[in-house]
Amino acid sequence: MEGRESCKLVTIMWNFHKVRLARVWVFCDGGLSVADYGDAPRPAPALEFSPGCGALVRNDDGAILDWAWRTLPQVTSVEAEYAGLLLGVELARRQATNEVIFVMDSAVVVGQMTGRFAVNSPRLRRWYRQACEATQRLPKVGFRHVPRAWNPLADALARQAGLPWAALRAQLEKE
């Protein structure tokens, strides 16, 4: 019981953290959530994964301020990356900050958002326009492309979003 009360206190204190920050870093990712079992045998029954996206906000000290994931309908991998960016924008809007840096492992999305790459696909143009409109409502915005290995938490959130929770829970409850 003592541990439970400590968790409540930390949560309450965390929710009141509304000091204006100079800058936040928003790590975003999206993916098609293919099941990766490594060398282990594939479990039966196999679960059908969905596309998903995830995002998390860090301050300059690296502390995680907020995080979220979202299951997506059938989309392409780049559309999933844009969905991750839009989720990141939602999280960024909840922060009191002067600057938002979006950190992504998608060279395509970062390149398109910074104007280095053209947006040729009609389907991607819709996502791009939506992302441009959303980021314009933020104070100062920047984008950084990083290797996938530098974005493991957002990647994990996107994978979590792709888990079919009802089917997974049903399997877990059997054991």
C-alpha positions in Angstrom: 0.0 0.0 0.0 2.8 2.4 0.8 4.2 2.0 -2.7 0.8 2.7 -4.2 0.5 6.0 -2.3 4.0 7.1 -3.4 3.0 6.5 -7.0 -0.1 8.7 -6.6 1.9 11.5 -5.1 4.4 11.4 -8.0 1.5 11.4 -10.5 -0.2 14.4 -8.8 3.1 16.3 -8.8 3.8 15.4 -12.4 0.4 16.7 -13.6 1.2 20.2 -12.1 4.4 20.6 -14.0 3.5 23.6 -16.2 6.6 25.7 -16.0 7.3 27.4 -19.3 10.1 25.5 -21.0 12.5 27.1 -23.5 12.4 24.0 -25.7 11.0 20.5 -25.9 12.0 17.5 -28.0 9.2 15.4 -29.5 10.2 12.0 -30.7 7.7 10.6 -33.2 7.4 7.3 -35.1 5.0 5.3 -37.1 5.1 1.8 -38.5 3.2 -1.1 -39.8 3.9 -3.2 -36.6 5.1 -6.4 -38.1 5.5 -9.0 -35.4 9.1 -9.7 -34.5 9.7 -12.8 -32.5 13.4 -13.0 -33.1 14.7 -16.6 -32.8 11.7 -17.7 -30.7 9.0 -19.8 -32.3 5.9 -17.9 -33.5 3.2 -18.4 -30.9 -0.1 -20.0 -31.8 -2.5 -18.4 -32.3 -0.7 -15.7 -34.2 -2.0 -12.2 -33.5 -2.8 -9.9 -36.4 -1.0 -6.6 -35.9 -2.2 -3.1 -37.1 -0.3 -0.1 -38.1 0.4 2.3 -35.2 2.2 5.5 -34.2 3.7 6.8 -31.1 5.3 10.0 -29.7 6.9 11.3 -26.5 8.0 14.6 -25.3 11.3 15.3 -23.5 12.7 18.4 -21.9 16.3 19.6 -22.3 17.3 17.4 -19.3 15.9 14.3 -21.1 12.9 13.8 -18.7 9.8 12.4 -20.4 7.0 14.9 -20.0 4.3 13.1 -22.0 3.7 10.2 -24.3 1.0 8.5 -26.3 0.3 5.9 -28.9 -2.5 5.4 -31.4 -3.7 2.5 -33.5 -4.1 3.4 -37.2 -6.2 2.1 -40.1 -4.4 0.5 -43.0 -1.9 3.0 -44.2 1.5 3.1 -45.9 4.7 3.3 -43.8 5.2 7.0 -44.6 1.5 7.7 -43.8 2.1 6.1 -40.4 5.2 8.3 -39.9 3.0 11.4 -40.6 0.4 10.1 -38.2 3.2 9.9 -35.6 4.2 13.5 -36.3 0.5 14.6 -35.9 0.3 12.8 -32.6 3.5 14.5 -31.6 2.0 17.9 -32.4 -0.9 17.0 -30.2 1.5 16.3 -27.3 3.5 19.4 -28.0 0.5 21.6 -27.9 -0.1 20.5 -24.3 3.3 21.9 -23.3 4.1 25.4 -22.3 7.2 25.9 -24.5 8.9 28.4 -26.8 10.3 25.9 -29.2 9.4 22.3 -30.4 12.0 20.1 -32.1 10.5 17.1 -33.8 12.9 14.1 -33.9 12.1 11.4 -36.4 13.8 8.4 -38.1 11.8 9.1 -41.3 14.1 10.9 -43.8 11.1 11.3 -46.1 8.9 13.1 -43.6 11.7 15.3 -42.2 12.8 16.1 -45.8 9.3 17.0 -46.9 8.6 19.1 -43.7 11.8 21.0 -44.2 11.3 21.6 -47.9 14.2 19.5 -49.0 12.1 16.8 -50.6 9.1 17.2 -52.9 5.7 15.7 -52.0 4.7 13.9 -55.1 2.1 11.4 -53.9 -1.5 12.7 -53.8 -2.1 10.7 -50.7 1.0 12.1 -48.9 0.0 15.6 -49.9 -3.0 15.4 -47.7 -0.9 14.2 -44.7 1.7 16.9 -45.5 -0.8 19.7 -45.6 -2.4 18.5 -42.3 1.1 18.4 -40.7 2.0 21.8 -42.0 -1.3 23.3 -40.7 -0.8 21.6 -37.3 2.8 22.7 -36.8 2.0 26.3 -37.8 0.0 26.6 -34.6 3.1 26.0 -32.5 5.6 28.8 -31.5 8.9 27.8 -33.1 9.4 24.5 -34.8 12.4 22.5 -36.0 12.9 19.0 -37.4 15.8 16.5 -36.9 16.4 13.3 -38.7 18.0 10.6 -36.6 18.9 6.9 -37.1 16.2 4.5 -36.0 18.4 3.3 -33.1 18.2 6.8 -31.6 14.4 6.7 -31.6 13.6 3.4 -29.6 10.9 4.7 -27.3 8.7 6.2 -30.0 9.3 3.1 -32.1 8.2 0.9 -29.1 5.1 3.1 -28.6 4.2 2.7 -32.3 4.6 -1.1 -32.0 2.5 -1.1 -28.8 -0.3 0.7 -30.7 -0.3 -2.1 -33.3 -1.0 -4.8 -30.7 -4.5 -6.2 -31.0 -5.3 -5.6 -27.3 -8.6 -7.6 -27.1 -6.9 -10.7 -28.7 -3.7 -10.3 -26.6 -5.7 -9.9 -23.4 -7.8 -13.0 -24.2 -4.6 -15.0 -24.6 -3.1 -13.6 -21.4 -6.2 -14.4 -19.4 -6.0 -18.1 -20.5 -2.6 -18.5 -18.8 
